């Protein structure tokens, strides 16, 4: 252990984070991934050059439908685990993890098929946190609930929408 690392907060292999006003969003801490990624939908670049997107997707319990606009963004070529290359947009977002607020760069992607809507890579955590893989902050109950929600979604997307998304918008 190098000097100074013992003063860094320790996080687990997954954490509940706060991002864009949303609390307790499950995130996977992945020291094998270089960059961070977040589930985004309705991604577009306007004629005036603004990047617009919504965090998560309508099937996510964290989806608010709120459009986020950014003038500071880049395009990056990302190679997925299966070797396919994709062009994605990258922008900065502020998140709170283990009580510490940081600004991080996120690739915007469709993470609807992933268990975690946010992946936090080593660039984001380097020099800020220590990772203890035996520590898990999101409970198995959270993971089970997410899995259960997605199973319900697959059975009947329209009923799922009516029950969770449309009702939440009215409330």
N, C-alpha and C positions, 0 to 999 in steps of 0.2 A: 504494500500500500504506500503510495507516494505521500509526501507531506501535503497536508491540506485536505485530502480526500476523506479523512475521518470526520470532518466537519460538514460534509455534504449529507443532505437528507437521503434516507434509504427508501426506495420504492420497490414494489413487487413486479412480477411478470405481467400483471394487469392492474390497472388503477381506475378509480372513478375520478373523472376530471370535470372541471367547469370550463365551458367554452361558449362564447357569445351569449352569455346570460343563462345558458342551460346547465343545470347542475346534475351531478351524478351520472354522467355519460361514461359508459365503460370504454376503456382504451387498452389496447394490447401494447405492452412495452416490448419492443423487438430489437435487441442489440445486434441482430444479424442484418437488419435493414438499415441502409444508409440514411434514407430520408423518411419523413413522416407523410402520412396520407389521411385524408378525411373523406367520408362519404358525402358527395355533393350531387345535386340533381339540377335540372333545368339550367345547365351551364351554357352561357352565351357571351359573345363579345358584341357590344352595340356599335352602331355606326360611328359614335363619338369616341370609341376605343375603350369603353369601360367593360370590365369583366363582371358579369352578374351571375349569381348562382344562389341556390338554396341549400342549406345544410341538411343532410340526410335525405330521405325520400318519403313519399306519402305513406309507405308501409312501415316506417320507423316510428316507435313511440316518442322519439325525440324531435320529430319533424314539426316545425312551426309554420311553414309556408312563407316565412319572412325572406325577402330577397336581400342579399348582401351585394353591395357594389364595391369594386376595388379598381383603382387606377394603377396601383403598384402590383404587377404580376408579370410572370414569365411563362414561356412555353418550354417544356422539357420533354425529352424522349426517354421513356421509361421501359425497361425490359422486365416483364413479369416473370414469375417463377417458372412458367412453362416456356419461356424463351421468346414470347411474342412481344414486339415493340409497339408502343402506343405513344401518341403525343398527348400530353396532359398539361393543364395549366397549374401553376404554382403561385401561391400568395401567402402573405403573413396573416396569422390570426393570434390572438392572445388567449392563453389558456392558463388555468390554475391547476396545478398538480401537487399533491402532498403539501398543500398550504402555500406553495410558492407560485407567484404569477410570472409567466415568461412569455415572450413573443417568439413564435416559431413559424417556420416555413412549412406549408403543407401542399402536397400534390392533391388536386381535386379529382376524385375518381368514384366510380360506382362500387361501393363496398356492400351492396345489398345482400350479397351471398356470403359475406364474411360474418363470423360470430361477433366481431368487434367493429363498430362503425368508425373507430379511430385507431390508427396504427402510429405509434410514436417510435421513430428510429433513433439511431445513435447520435446523429448531428444535433437533435433536439435535447437529448439528455446529457451529452458530453460536458464535463466540467460543472454540471449542475446537480446531478444525482448519482447515487450508487444504486445498482440493481441487485436485489437479493431474489433470485428465482424461486426460493422456497416461500416467499411472502406473496400472498394473493389478496388484493384489496376488494375485488368484486367477488361477491359470494357465489357459491354454486347455485344458490337460489336465483340470483340475477341471471346467470347463464341459462338456467333451466327455464326461467320466465321468458327470456328472449327466444329460446328454442321453441317453446310452446306457442308464443305469439306467431312465429314464422310458420309453424305447422298449421295453425289456425288460418293464417293468411293464404297458404297454399290450397287449403280445402275449398275456400270460397272467398276470393279477393273482394268481391263486392260487399258481402256481408261484413267482412272484416273492416272495410272502409266505413260502412255505415255505423258500425259499433264503436270504433275507436277514433277514427280521423274526423268524420263529419260531426260526431258528438262533441269532440274536443274543440272544434272550431266554433260551435254554438256556445260552449261554456265560457 
